[in-house]
Amino acid sequence: MLKQKLDTLQSKPQGGGQKTDYTKIFWRPTVGKQQIRIVPSAFDKKNPFKELKFYYGITNKVMISPLNFGEKDPIALFANKLREEYTKENYVLAKKLDAKTRIFAPVVVRGEEDKGVRLWQFGKLVYEELLALAVDDEIGDYTDIVDGRDITVETVGPEATGTPYNKSSVRVRLKTTPLSEDSTVVDGYLKEQPNPEELFKRFTFDEMKSALEKWLSPEDTNGEGEIISEPAESFDDTPKSNFQLDTSSQNVKKTKNDQFEEIFEGGEKKVDDDLPF
């Protein structure tokens, strides 16, 4: 009976929904060389790249920032407020709270064309390489479906990077080639693409605010589970606690929650003026 229950839990997510096969949505380069073709985006004809901001480690789930959709973000508001009330500890904490930018591009992997268009997610360094190729007049538009160019992605493992992570670099193929010789296949590639903006759960303002409050008071959430995070910058001056605000005599009697709530009461409008929308 217990084994049957375990098998059920492992085969289906709680709630009875079907398990999502993310390998059909995302492509991740493996160690070695692979050939891909970046295709025009079905959602933005002028730009195949989509930049999105995420929070890692606030909860055990990745949270997409509401700023991506022109909405207020409580974590960004809080980080901005920390920077206003400048102290060394506040600056370090604000930087830890900054959303991380990830870039998504629709790609067809050569040799795996039957899997259709998938999303390749990468960071700043690969993005800079791809943009540099895009503005090179001798290369031209490498996403062109008739005279575009495939991209070689070369990935090395931890033994070469000296870190626990892989590292990828890109270079463009010299020969121009069509996306596919079959016009029906090309039409499918251009229309049937996963939309990166719709793949991640959008948390409400109150849900994100509550998650941030719990993160700021880890002593109240012991035993809730492992925190999952992406590789992040290290800080030599990381404070001993996650939270630091003004502790002058007028504030010493206030609890962390009192100080946290004050940031979202009365002073929100001033912080909103600094948001990029």
C-alpha positions as CSV (number, residue, x, y, z in Angstrom):
1,M,0.0,0.0,0.0
2,L,2.8,2.5,0.9
3,K,4.8,1.7,-2.2
4,Q,1.7,2.2,-4.3
5,K,1.2,5.6,-2.7
6,L,4.8,6.6,-3.3
7,D,4.5,5.6,-7.0
8,T,1.4,7.7,-7.3
9,L,3.0,10.7,-5.8
10,Q,6.1,10.4,-8.0
11,S,4.1,10.0,-11.2
12,K,1.7,12.8,-10.7
13,P,1.9,16.3,-9.0
14,Q,-0.3,16.9,-6.0
15,G,-3.7,18.1,-7.2
16,G,-4.2,15.4,-9.8
17,G,-2.8,17.4,-12.7
18,Q,-0.7,15.8,-15.4
19,K,3.1,16.0,-15.0
20,T,4.7,18.5,-17.4
21,D,7.6,17.3,-19.5
22,Y,9.8,20.4,-19.5
23,T,12.3,18.8,-22.0
24,K,9.6,19.4,-24.6
25,I,9.6,23.1,-23.7
26,F,13.2,24.0,-22.8
27,W,16.5,23.1,-24.4
28,R,19.6,22.9,-22.2
29,P,23.0,22.5,-23.9
30,T,25.1,19.5,-22.8
31,V,28.9,19.2,-22.6
32,G,30.3,19.3,-26.1
33,K,29.3,21.0,-29.3
34,Q,25.7,21.3,-30.6
35,Q,24.3,23.1,-33.6
36,I,21.1,25.2,-33.2
37,R,19.1,27.7,-35.2
38,I,17.6,30.7,-33.4
39,V,14.3,31.3,-35.1
40,P,12.2,34.5,-35.3
41,S,9.9,34.8,-32.3
42,A,6.2,34.2,-32.8
43,F,5.5,36.9,-30.3
44,D,7.9,39.6,-31.4
45,K,8.8,39.7,-35.0
46,K,11.6,42.3,-34.4
47,N,13.4,40.6,-31.6
48,P,13.9,36.8,-31.0
49,F,15.2,37.4,-27.4
50,K,13.0,37.8,-24.4
51,E,14.4,39.3,-21.2
52,L,12.6,38.3,-18.0
53,K,13.4,39.0,-14.3
54,F,13.2,36.3,-11.7
55,Y,13.7,35.8,-7.9
56,Y,15.5,32.8,-6.7
57,G,15.7,31.6,-3.2
58,I,12.9,33.7,-1.7
59,T,10.8,30.6,-1.6
60,N,11.4,27.0,-2.8
61,K,9.9,28.1,-6.2
62,V,11.2,30.5,-8.7
63,M,9.1,33.7,-8.8
64,I,8.7,35.8,-11.9
65,S,8.8,39.5,-11.2
66,P,5.6,41.5,-11.8
67,L,7.8,44.2,-13.3
68,N,7.9,42.1,-16.4
69,F,4.2,42.8,-16.9
70,G,4.2,46.5,-15.8
71,E,2.9,45.7,-12.3
72,K,4.0,46.6,-8.9
73,D,6.6,44.3,-7.3
74,P,6.8,44.2,-3.5
75,I,10.3,42.8,-3.4
76,A,11.6,45.6,-5.7
77,L,9.8,48.1,-3.6
78,F,11.5,46.8,-0.5
79,A,14.9,46.7,-2.1
80,N,14.5,50.3,-3.2
81,K,13.5,51.4,0.3
82,L,16.6,49.7,1.7
83,R,18.8,51.7,-0.6
84,E,17.0,54.9,0.4
85,E,17.8,54.2,4.1
86,Y,21.4,53.5,3.2
87,T,23.6,51.4,5.5
88,K,26.3,48.9,4.4
89,E,24.0,46.0,5.6
90,N,21.0,47.4,3.8
91,Y,23.0,47.7,0.6
92,V,24.2,44.1,0.7
93,L,20.6,42.9,1.5
94,A,19.1,45.0,-1.3
95,K,21.6,43.6,-3.8
96,K,20.7,40.0,-2.7
97,L,17.1,40.8,-3.3
98,D,17.6,42.2,-6.8
99,A,15.9,40.1,-9.5
100,K,18.1,38.1,-11.8
101,T,17.7,38.6,-15.6
102,R,17.4,35.6,-17.7
103,I,17.1,35.6,-21.5
104,F,15.0,33.2,-23.6
105,A,15.4,32.4,-27.3
106,P,13.3,30.1,-29.5
107,V,15.6,27.5,-31.0
108,V,15.6,24.4,-33.3
109,V,18.3,21.9,-32.4
110,R,19.9,20.3,-35.4
111,G,19.5,16.6,-35.3
112,E,16.4,17.0,-33.1
113,E,14.2,19.0,-35.5
114,D,11.3,16.6,-34.8
115,K,11.1,18.1,-31.3
116,G,10.1,21.5,-32.8
117,V,10.9,24.9,-31.3
118,R,12.1,24.9,-27.7
119,L,13.3,27.7,-25.5
120,W,16.9,28.2,-24.7
121,Q,17.5,30.0,-21.4
122,F,20.8,31.7,-20.8
123,G,22.5,34.6,-19.0
124,K,24.3,37.8,-19.6
125,L,27.6,36.5,-21.1
126,V,26.0,34.3,-23.8
127,Y,23.5,37.1,-24.5
128,E,26.3,39.6,-25.1
129,E,28.0,37.1,-27.6
130,L,24.7,36.6,-29.5
131,L,24.1,40.4,-29.7
132,A,27.6,41.0,-30.9
133,L,27.0,38.6,-33.7
134,A,23.6,40.2,-34.5
135,V,25.2,43.6,-35.1
136,D,28.0,42.3,-37.3
137,D,27.2,43.4,-40.9
138,E,29.2,40.6,-42.3
139,I,27.0,38.0,-40.6
140,G,23.6,39.6,-41.1
141,D,20.4,38.3,-39.7
142,Y,21.3,34.8,-38.5
143,T,17.6,34.1,-37.7
144,D,16.5,34.6,-41.4
145,I,14.5,31.5,-42.5
146,V,16.1,31.5,-45.9
147,D,19.6,32.8,-45.6
148,G,20.2,32.6,-41.9
149,R,23.0,30.8,-40.1
150,D,23.2,28.0,-37.6
151,I,24.9,28.7,-34.3
152,T,27.5,26.3,-32.7
153,V,27.1,26.1,-28.9
154,E,30.2,24.7,-27.2
155,T,29.8,23.8,-23.5
156,V,32.4,22.8,-21.0
157,G,31.9,21.1,-17.7
158,P,33.0,21.8,-14.1
159,E,36.4,20.4,-14.7
160,A,37.1,23.2,-17.1
161,T,35.2,26.0,-15.4
162,G,36.5,25.3,-11.9
163,T,33.0,25.8,-10.6
164,P,30.1,23.3,-10.1
165,Y,28.5,24.7,-13.3
166,N,28.8,24.3,-17.0
167,K,29.7,27.2,-19.2
168,S,28.6,27.8,-22.8
169,S,30.0,29.9,-25.6
170,V,28.7,30.5,-29.1
171,R,30.0,31.1,-32.6
172,V,28.2,31.5,-35.9
173,R,28.5,29.1,-38.8
174,L,30.1,30.6,-42.0
175,K,27.7,28.9,-44.4
176,T,24.1,30.3,-44.8
177,T,21.3,27.7,-44.8
178,P,17.5,27.7,-44.8
179,L,15.8,26.9,-41.6
180,S,14.2,23.9,-43.4
181,E,13.7,22.8,-47.0
182,D,10.1,22.0,-46.1
183,S,7.9,25.2,-46.1
184,T,5.3,23.4,-44.0
185,V,7.8,22.6,-41.3
186,V,9.1,26.2,-41.4
187,D,5.5,27.5,-41.0
188,G,5.1,25.2,-38.0
189,Y,8.3,26.5,-36.4
190,L,7.2,30.1,-36.8
191,K,3.7,29.5,-35.3
192,E,4.1,26.8,-32.7
193,Q,6.4,28.2,-30.0
194,P,6.2,28.2,-26.2
195,N,5.7,31.7,-24.8
196,P,8.1,32.4,-22.0
197,E,5.8,34.9,-20.4
198,E,3.1,32.2,-19.9
199,L,5.3,29.4,-18.5
200,F,5.8,30.6,-15.0
201,K,3.2,31.1,-12.2
202,R,2.4,34.7,-11.6
203,F,2.2,35.3,-7.9
204,T,0.0,38.1,-6.5
205,F,1.4,41.2,-4.8
206,D,0.2,39.8,-1.4
207,E,1.7,36.4,-2.1
208,M,5.1,37.8,-2.9
209,K,4.9,40.2,0.1
210,S,4.2,37.3,2.4
211,A,7.0,35.2,0.9
212,L,9.4,38.1,1.4
213,E,8.3,38.6,5.0
214,K,9.0,34.9,5.8
215,W,12.4,35.1,4.1
216,L,13.3,38.1,6.2
217,S,12.4,36.2,9.4
218,P,13.9,32.7,8.8
219,E,13.6,31.9,12.5
220,D,9.9,31.7,12.0
221,T,10.1,29.2,9.1
222,N,12.6,26.6,10.3
223,G,11.9,23.2,8.9
224,E,9.9,24.3,5.9
225,G,12.2,22.7,3.4
226,E,15.3,23.3,1.3
227,I,15.7,26.6,-0.5
228,I,16.4,26.1,-4.2
229,S,18.5,28.9,-5.8
230,E,20.5,29.6,-8.9
231,P,24.3,30.5,-8.8
232,A,24.5,33.9,-7.4
233,E,27.1,36.5,-6.6
234,S,28.9,36.0,-3.3
235,F,29.2,38.7,-0.8
236,D,32.1,39.0,1.6
237,D,30.0,41.2,3.9
238,T,26.8,39.1,4.0
239,P,25.0,40.2,7.2
240,K,24.3,37.6,9.9
241,S,20.6,38.1,9.6
242,N,18.5,38.6,6.5
243,F,17.0,41.9,7.7
244,Q,18.5,45.3,8.7
245,L,16.8,48.6,8.9
246,D,17.3,51.8,11.0
247,T,17.8,50.8,14.6
248,S,18.1,54.3,16.1
249,S,16.4,55.1,19.4
250,Q,13.1,55.9,17.8
251,N,12.9,52.5,16.2
252,V,14.4,50.1,18.7
253,K,11.1,49.0,20.1
254,K,9.7,48.1,16.7
255,T,9.6,44.5,15.6
256,K,10.9,43.4,12.2
257,N,7.3,43.0,11.1
258,D,6.4,46.5,12.2
259,Q,9.3,47.9,10.1
260,F,8.4,45.7,7.2
261,E,4.8,46.8,7.2
262,E,5.7,50.5,7.4
263,I,7.5,50.2,4.1
264,F,4.2,49.4,2.4
265,E,2.2,52.0,4.3
266,G,2.5,55.6,3.5
267,G,5.8,55.5,1.7
268,E,4.8,53.3,-1.2
269,K,4.0,56.2,-3.6
270,K,7.5,57.6,-3.4
271,V,9.1,54.3,-4.2
272,D,6.7,53.7,-7.1
273,D,8.0,56.8,-8.8
274,D,11.3,55.1,-9.3
275,L,9.9,51.9,-10.9
276,P,10.7,51.5,-14.7
277,F,7.1,51.7,-15.9
